[in-house]
């Protein structure tokens, strides 16, 4: 018998971010002004990369904006059409495409760098090595990968964001765990950093520690 088709995790992710895209952009697009450590990390990433760089899981494009303002040729990628629309509206001088990081619509060795800020957190643990191999494929030899994530070992589900019903799963990782995933995918680990959440008078984050790992694709 026929019945209602089961919605896939990717479709659920897209639908949830489409719902909150406008409000997310309003609240988050200027957030890097309050994140000095993140800006320093992105400055290091920008200095290490050549050619086109990708803001992977770009949301409204705040990381793409930061890198573009520092002279980088940037492309943003997000699985949510709503987020891509907001990113393009806010950054008319940057190209954004809707795509799934599991199968990127670009040729081998297309990009000089990928900044994946809090985008791998929506993957199940078993998917992370697979996706990292896809990122390895599209990076040029010597290309840089910068990954950020919440520290921990759990997967939690959010059903409400700012009063909007969503279904979003978040996976947290230990820094050593993420470094091992990068090595398994072929990257060398070039550096890493953990930091506490920002909790000051003007900006508050969710109360979780954050991890950052730099990887590099080998030069043949």
Residue, then its C-alpha position, 0 to 999 in steps of 0.5 A: x500500500x501507498x503511504x506518506x514518503x519518509x523525509x530523508x535527513x537531508x530534506x529535513x535539514x533543508x526544510x528546517x534551515x529554510x524556515x529560519x533563514x531570514x531570522x538566522x541572517x538577521x541575528x547572525x550575519x554580523x556575528x564575527x564582529x564579536x568573535x575575535x578568535x574566529x577572526x584571527x583563525x580566518x585571517x590565518x586561513x586566508x593567508x595560507x590559501x591561494x585561488x578560490x576558497x569555499x565557505x562550506x555550509x555558508x548560511x547567510x554568508x558571514x564567513x564568505x563576507x569576511x574572506x571576500x573583504x580580505x581579498x579572497x575569491x570566494x564561493x559559498x555553498x549551502x544545502x538550504x535554498x533559503x540560506x543561499x537566497x539570504x547569502x546572495x542578498x547580503x553578498x551580491x559580489x559573491x557567488x553562492x550555490x545550493x549543494x550537498x557537501x556529500x557530492x559537490x558539483x565541482x571538478x577535482x582540485x577546484x578550490x584552494x581552500x575550504x572553511x567549514x564553520x559548524x557545517x560538519x556538525x549536521x553529519x552523523x559520525x559515520x558520514x564525516x570520513x566520507x565527506x572529508x574525502x569529498x573535500x579532499x577531492x575538490x581541493x588543489x594540492x596544498x589546499x587548506x581545510x579549516x573545520x570548526x565544531x562543538x566539542x563533545x561526544x553527543x548528538x542532540x536534536x533541536x525541535x524549536x529555534x526562536x519559536x520556529x519548529x525545526x528538526x536539526x541534529x547536532x553532533x559534537x566531536x572531540x578535537x583529537x577525534x576530528x584530527x584523526x578523521x582528517x588524517x584518515x581522509x588524507x590530510x595532514x593536520x597543521x594545527x588546532x585550537x579549542x576555545x570557551x564560548x563567548x559570554x560577554x556583555x554584548x555577545x553570548x554563544x551557546x554554552x559549549x566549547x569550540x574546536x578548530x582544526x587546520x588540515x592540508x592536502x598533500x602536494x604530489 
